Amino acid sequence: MFSPFSLLHWHTSLDPQLKLRIKSPVDAYSHHSSASRDALMSCGLQGDGLWLELRGTTLYSPFSGAFSRKNQTGQHLLFAHPSGLKLVLDFPLYCQDKLGVGFHWLVGEQAHVQAGQPLLHYDKALLSQPDQSFGLFLRVVPHPKIQRIHCRTGYHQALQDDVLAIQLVTTQDV
């Protein structure tokens, strides 16, 4: 379901004029959140975001800043950039049933991380469910300075490709 008030705008490439960019934290294909089989993600109850169908086995920090996680199961991973930008990642809710099995954390529950730092190795075979792609939900926490969030469709190589470009509100827009 696409929201008429969504800040997400999908493109085949990202405008080079947009300077605030977020590198992909994983090797993945990006899809609209409705592609997820997780009910909360697909119906939009988690907010504007994209479904990253995972191809790799490592999660990296997309930028330097504060990192926190709610628990061992990959639920509510929060990255806070010094500028105030916040990025949230969530693995599917059924991962909670594994009680942390399949996740090998390389950092504590709260840490200051550097861009590109490996944070987690995950076992896709152990965490996947039959006939479902395994992935995670990525979203930017709403902020009054964000006018639009631009997403690129297709494959993203971790730390090489931009998954998002953020257009900020200008003084002319106010």
VEXDREN-970679 format. One line per 3 residues: number of its first residue (from 1); for each residue x, y, z of N, C-alpha, C. Coordinates in nm, 2 decimals, m for minus. Example, Ala and Ser with C-alpha at 12.3 -4.5 7.8 and 13.67 -1.06 7.14 Angstrom:
1) 1.32/m0.57/0.78/1.23/m0.45/0.78/1.32/m0.33/0.78; 1.28/m0.22/0.71/1.37/m0.11/0.71/1.29/0.00/0.79
***
This chain:
1) 0.08/m0.12/0.00/0.00/0.00/0.00/0.09/0.12/0.00; 0.07/0.21/m0.10/0.15/0.34/m0.10/0.07/0.45/m0.04; 0.13/0.52/0.05/0.06/0.63/0.12/0.07/0.76/0.04
4) m0.04/0.83/0.02/m0.03/0.96/m0.05/0.06/1.06/0.02; 0.09/1.04/0.15/0.17/1.13/0.23/0.31/1.08/0.25; 0.35/0.97/0.18/0.48/0.91/0.19/0.59/1.01/0.15
7) 0.70/1.01/0.22/0.82/1.09/0.18/0.91/1.01/0.09; 0.88/0.88/0.07/0.96/0.80/m0.01/0.93/0.82/m0.16; 1.03/0.83/m0.24/1.02/0.84/m0.38/1.11/0.74/m0.45
10) 1.06/0.66/m0.53/1.14/0.55/m0.59/1.19/0.59/m0.73; 1.32/0.56/m0.75/1.39/0.59/m0.88/1.48/0.48/m0.92; 1.52/0.48/m1.05/1.61/0.38/m1.10/1.76/0.43/m1.07
13) 1.78/0.56/m1.05/1.91/0.61/m1.01/1.88/0.73/m0.92; 1.98/0.77/m0.84/1.96/0.88/m0.75/2.03/1.01/m0.80; 1.96/1.12/m0.79/2.01/1.25/m0.83/2.14/1.28/m0.77
16) 2.25/1.31/m0.84/2.38/1.34/m0.78/2.37/1.47/m0.71; 2.27/1.56/m0.73/2.26/1.69/m0.66/2.23/1.67/m0.51; 2.17/1.56/m0.48/2.13/1.53/m0.34/2.26/1.48/m0.26
19) 2.30/1.57/m0.18/2.43/1.54/m0.11/2.42/1.45/0.02; 2.30/1.45/0.08/2.29/1.37/0.20/2.24/1.23/0.16; 2.34/1.14/0.16/2.32/1.00/0.11/2.36/0.90/0.22
22) 2.29/0.79/0.21/2.31/0.68/0.31/2.35/0.56/0.23; 2.47/0.50/0.26/2.52/0.38/0.20/2.44/0.26/0.25; 2.43/0.17/0.16/2.36/0.04/0.20/2.44/m0.03/0.31
25) 2.37/m0.06/0.42/2.44/m0.14/0.53/2.45/m0.29/0.50; 2.39/m0.34/0.39/2.39/m0.48/0.36/2.39/m0.50/0.21; 2.43/m0.62/0.17/2.42/m0.66/0.03/2.27/m0.70/0.01
28) 2.19/m0.63/m0.07/2.05/m0.66/m0.08/1.99/m0.60/m0.20; 1.87/m0.65/m0.23/1.78/m0.59/m0.33/1.68/m0.51/m0.25; 1.65/m0.38/m0.30/1.55/m0.30/m0.23/1.41/m0.32/m0.30
31) 1.31/m0.32/m0.21/1.17/m0.33/m0.25/1.09/m0.23/m0.17; 0.97/m0.20/m0.21/0.88/m0.12/m0.13/0.84/m0.21/m0.01; 0.81/m0.16/0.10/0.78/m0.24/0.22/0.67/m0.33/0.20
34) 0.58/m0.31/0.11/0.47/m0.40/0.08/0.52/m0.54/0.03; 0.64/m0.55/m0.02/0.70/m0.67/m0.06/0.73/m0.77/0.05; 0.74/m0.72/0.17/0.76/m0.80/0.29/0.64/m0.88/0.33
37) 0.67/m1.00/0.38/0.55/m1.09/0.42/0.52/m1.06/0.57; 0.60/m0.98/0.63/0.58/m0.94/0.77/0.46/m0.84/0.77; 0.35/m0.87/0.84/0.23/m0.79/0.83/0.25/m0.65/0.88
40) 0.32/m0.62/0.98/0.34/m0.49/1.03/0.42/m0.40/0.93; 0.52/m0.47/0.86/0.59/m0.39/0.76/0.52/m0.37/0.64; 0.45/m0.47/0.59/0.38/m0.46/0.46/0.26/m0.37/0.46
43) 0.20/m0.35/0.57/0.08/m0.27/0.57/0.11/m0.12/0.61; 0.24/m0.10/0.63/0.28/0.04/0.66/0.27/0.09/0.80; 0.23/m0.01/0.90/0.22/0.03/1.04/0.35/0.07/1.10
46) 0.46/0.03/1.04/0.60/0.06/1.09/0.64/0.20/1.03; 0.57/0.26/0.94/0.61/0.38/0.88/0.67/0.37/0.74; 0.71/0.48/0.69/0.77/0.48/0.55/0.90/0.40/0.56
49) 0.92/0.30/0.47/1.04/0.23/0.46/1.05/0.14/0.34; 1.16/0.07/0.34/1.19/m0.02/0.23/1.23/m0.15/0.29; 1.19/m0.26/0.21/1.23/m0.39/0.24/1.36/m0.43/0.17
52) 1.46/m0.47/0.24/1.59/m0.51/0.18/1.59/m0.66/0.18; 1.58/m0.72/0.07/1.59/m0.87/0.05/1.74/m0.90/0.06; 1.78/m0.96/0.16/1.93/m0.98/0.19/1.99/m1.09/0.10
55) 2.12/m1.05/0.06/2.20/m1.14/m0.02/2.33/m1.17/0.05; 2.37/m1.09/0.14/2.49/m1.11/0.22/2.46/m1.17/0.35; 2.57/m1.17/0.44/2.55/m1.23/0.58/2.60/m1.13/0.68
58) 2.64/m1.01/0.64/2.69/m0.91/0.74/2.62/m0.78/0.73; 2.59/m0.72/0.85/2.54/m0.59/0.86/2.65/m0.49/0.90; 2.66/m0.38/0.83/2.76/m0.28/0.85/2.70/m0.15/0.90
61) 2.78/m0.06/0.96/2.73/0.07/1.00/2.73/0.16/0.87; 2.61/0.22/0.84/2.60/0.30/0.72/2.67/0.44/0.73; 2.69/0.48/0.86/2.76/0.60/0.89/2.82/0.60/1.03
64) 2.90/0.69/1.06/2.96/0.70/1.20/2.85/0.77/1.29; 2.84/0.72/1.41/2.75/0.77/1.50/2.71/0.68/1.61; 2.60/0.70/1.68/2.56/0.61/1.79/2.48/0.50/1.73
67) 2.50/0.38/1.79/2.43/0.26/1.75/2.36/0.20/1.88; 2.24/0.16/1.87/2.18/0.09/1.98/2.08/m0.02/1.92; 2.06/m0.12/2.00/1.97/m0.23/1.96/1.89/m0.27/2.08
70) 1.77/m0.31/2.05/1.67/m0.34/2.16/1.70/m0.48/2.23; 1.74/m0.57/2.14/1.77/m0.71/2.20/1.86/m0.79/2.11; 1.87/m0.92/2.13/1.96/m1.00/2.05/1.90/m1.04/1.92
73) 1.77/m1.01/1.89/1.70/m1.07/1.78/1.69/m0.98/1.66; 1.76/m0.87/1.66/1.76/m0.78/1.55/1.64/m0.69/1.54; 1.57/m0.68/1.64/1.45/m0.59/1.65/1.49/m0.45/1.69
76) 1.46/m0.35/1.62/1.48/m0.21/1.64/1.63/m0.18/1.66; 1.70/m0.18/1.55/1.84/m0.14/1.55/1.83/0.01/1.51; 1.89/0.10/1.59/1.89/0.24/1.57/2.03/0.30/1.55
79) 2.04/0.37/1.44/2.16/0.44/1.41/2.13/0.59/1.42; 2.21/0.67/1.50/2.18/0.81/1.51/2.31/0.88/1.47; 2.29/0.96/1.36/2.40/1.04/1.30/2.42/1.17/1.39
82) 2.54/1.22/1.40/2.56/1.34/1.48/2.47/1.46/1.43; 2.42/1.46/1.31/2.34/1.57/1.25/2.19/1.56/1.31; 2.16/1.45/1.37/2.02/1.43/1.42/1.94/1.32/1.34
85) 1.99/1.29/1.22/1.93/1.19/1.13/1.93/1.05/1.21; 1.82/0.98/1.21/1.81/0.85/1.27/1.76/0.75/1.17; 1.82/0.64/1.16/1.79/0.53/1.07/1.76/0.41/1.16
88) 1.65/0.34/1.12/1.60/0.22/1.20/1.60/0.10/1.11; 1.65/m0.01/1.16/1.65/m0.14/1.08/1.58/m0.24/1.17; 1.50/m0.32/1.11/1.43/m0.43/1.19/1.43/m0.55/1.10
91) 1.47/m0.66/1.16/1.46/m0.80/1.10/1.31/m0.84/1.13; 1.26/m0.93/1.05/1.12/m0.98/1.07/1.09/m1.02/1.22; 0.96/m1.00/1.26/0.92/m1.03/1.39/0.94/m1.17/1.43
94) 0.93/m1.27/1.33/0.95/m1.41/1.36/1.09/m1.44/1.41; 1.19/m1.35/1.39/1.32/m1.37/1.44/1.33/m1.37/1.59; 1.23/m1.30/1.65/1.23/m1.30/1.80/1.21/m1.44/1.85
97) 1.14/m1.53/1.78/1.12/m1.66/1.83/1.24/m1.75/1.83; 1.35/m1.70/1.76/1.48/m1.77/1.77/1.56/m1.74/1.89; 1.52/m1.64/1.96/1.58/m1.59/2.09/1.73/m1.56/2.07
100) 1.76/m1.50/1.96/1.90/m1.46/1.93/1.99/m1.56/1.86; 1.94/m1.68/1.84/2.01/m1.78/1.76/2.01/m1.74/1.62; 2.13/m1.74/1.55/2.14/m1.70/1.42/2.20/m1.56/1.40
103) 2.21/m1.49/1.52/2.27/m1.36/1.52/2.40/m1.36/1.60; 2.51/m1.32/1.54/2.64/m1.31/1.60/2.68/m1.16/1.61; 2.66/m1.10/1.72/2.68/m0.95/1.73/2.83/m0.93/1.75
106) 2.88/m0.83/1.69/3.02/m0.79/1.69/3.04/m0.66/1.78; 2.93/m0.60/1.82/2.93/m0.48/1.91/2.82/m0.50/2.02; 2.84/m0.42/2.12/2.74/m0.43/2.23/2.61/m0.37/2.20
109) 2.52/m0.36/2.29/2.38/m0.31/2.27/2.38/m0.16/2.25; 2.48/m0.09/2.30/2.50/0.05/2.27/2.64/0.08/2.24; 2.67/0.14/2.13/2.81/0.17/2.10/2.82/0.29/2.01
112) 2.94/0.35/2.01/2.97/0.45/1.90/3.04/0.37/1.79; 2.99/0.38/1.67/3.04/0.30/1.56/3.09/0.39/1.45; 3.18/0.34/1.37/3.24/0.41/1.26/3.17/0.36/1.13
115) 3.16/0.45/1.03/3.11/0.41/0.90/3.18/0.29/0.85; 3.11/0.19/0.80/3.17/0.07/0.75/3.20/m0.04/0.85; 3.19/m0.01/0.97/3.22/m0.11/1.08/3.13/m0.23/1.07
118) 3.18/m0.35/1.07/3.09/m0.47/1.08/3.02/m0.47/1.22; 2.89/m0.49/1.22/2.82/m0.50/1.35/2.76/m0.63/1.38; 2.72/m0.71/1.27/2.65/m0.83/1.29/2.67/m0.93/1.18
121) 2.69/m1.05/1.21/2.69/m1.16/1.12/2.56/m1.24/1.14; 2.48/m1.26/1.04/2.35/m1.33/1.06/2.35/m1.45/0.97; 2.29/m1.56/1.02/2.28/m1.68/0.95/2.15/m1.69/0.87
124) 2.15/m1.66/0.74/2.03/m1.65/0.66/1.96/m1.79/0.66; 2.03/m1.90/0.65/1.97/m2.03/0.64/1.89/m2.06/0.77; 1.95/m2.02/0.88/1.88/m2.05/1.01/1.77/m1.96/1.04
127) 1.77/m1.84/0.99/1.67/m1.74/1.02/1.56/m1.73/0.91; 1.58/m1.78/0.80/1.48/m1.78/0.69/1.37/m1.87/0.72; 1.25/m1.83/0.66/1.13/m1.92/0.66/1.11/m1.98/0.52
130) 1.05/m2.10/0.52/1.03/m2.16/0.38/0.94/m2.07/0.29; 0.98/m2.06/0.17/0.91/m1.99/0.06/0.90/m1.84/0.09; 0.99/m1.78/0.17/0.99/m1.64/0.19/1.14/m1.59/0.17
133) 1.15/m1.47/0.12/1.28/m1.41/0.11/1.31/m1.35/0.25; 1.44/m1.35/0.28/1.48/m1.31/0.41/1.54/m1.17/0.40; 1.49/m1.08/0.48/1.54/m0.94/0.47/1.52/m0.86/0.60
136) 1.53/m0.73/0.58/1.51/m0.64/0.69/1.44/m0.52/0.64; 1.37/m0.45/0.73/1.30/m0.33/0.70/1.39/m0.21/0.74; 1.40/m0.11/0.65/1.48/0.01/0.67/1.39/0.13/0.66
139) 1.40/0.22/0.76/1.33/0.34/0.76/1.41/0.45/0.82; 1.38/0.57/0.78/1.43/0.69/0.84/1.33/0.75/0.93; 1.37/0.78/1.05/1.28/0.84/1.15/1.24/0.98/1.10
142) 1.11/1.01/1.10/1.06/1.14/1.05/1.13/1.26/1.12; 1.16/1.36/1.05/1.23/1.48/1.10/1.18/1.60/1.03; 1.16/1.71/1.09/1.10/1.83/1.02/1.19/1.88/0.91
145) 1.32/1.85/0.91/1.41/1.90/0.81/1.41/1.82/0.68; 1.34/1.70/0.69/1.34/1.61/0.57/1.22/1.64/0.49; 1.24/1.67/0.36/1.13/1.70/0.27/1.10/1.57/0.19
148) 1.20/1.50/0.14/1.17/1.38/0.06/1.29/1.28/0.09; 1.26/1.16/0.08/1.36/1.05/0.08/1.35/0.98/m0.05; 1.46/0.98/m0.12/1.47/0.91/m0.25/1.54/0.78/m0.23
151) 1.48/0.68/m0.29/1.53/0.54/m0.29/1.56/0.49/m0.43; 1.66/0.41/m0.44/1.70/0.35/m0.57/1.65/0.21/m0.57; 1.58/0.17/m0.67/1.54/0.03/m0.69/1.66/m0.05/m0.73
154) 1.65/m0.18/m0.70/1.76/m0.27/m0.75/1.85/m0.32/m0.65; 1.96/m0.37/m0.69/2.07/m0.43/m0.61/2.16/m0.32/m0.55; 2.19/m0.34/m0.42/2.28/m0.25/m0.35/2.39/m0.33/m0.29
157) 2.51/m0.29/m0.32/2.63/m0.36/m0.25/2.66/m0.28/m0.13; 2.68/m0.36/m0.02/2.70/m0.29/0.11/2.82/m0.20/0.11; 2.80/m0.08/0.16/2.90/0.02/0.17/2.95/0.08/0.04
160) 2.90/0.03/m0.07/2.94/0.08/m0.20/2.83/0.17/m0.26; 2.71/0.12/m0.25/2.60/0.18/m0.32/2.51/0.26/m0.22; 2.46/0.38/m0.27/2.37/0.46/m0.19/2.23/0.39/m0.20
163) 2.17/0.37/m0.08/2.04/0.31/m0.08/1.93/0.43/m0.07; 1.97/0.54/m0.01/1.89/0.65/0.01/1.96/0.78/m0.02; 1.89/0.88/m0.07/1.93/1.02/m0.08/1.82/1.10/m0.02
166) 1.86/1.19/0.07/1.76/1.27/0.15/1.76/1.42/0.10; 1.65/1.46/0.07/1.63/1.60/0.03/1.58/1.68/0.15; 1.65/1.78/0.19/1.62/1.86/0.31/1.52/1.97/0.27
169) 1.45/2.02/0.37/1.36/2.14/0.35/1.46/2.26/0.34; 1.43/2.34/0.24/1.51/2.46/0.22/1.43/2.58/0.28; 1.50/2.69/0.30/1.43/2.81/0.36/1.32/2.86/0.26
172) 1.33/2.83/0.13/1.23/2.87/0.04/1.10/2.79/0.06; 1.11/2.66/0.11/1.00/2.57/0.13/0.92/2.61/0.26; 0.98/2.69/0.35/0.91/2.72/0.47/0.81/2.82/0.46
***
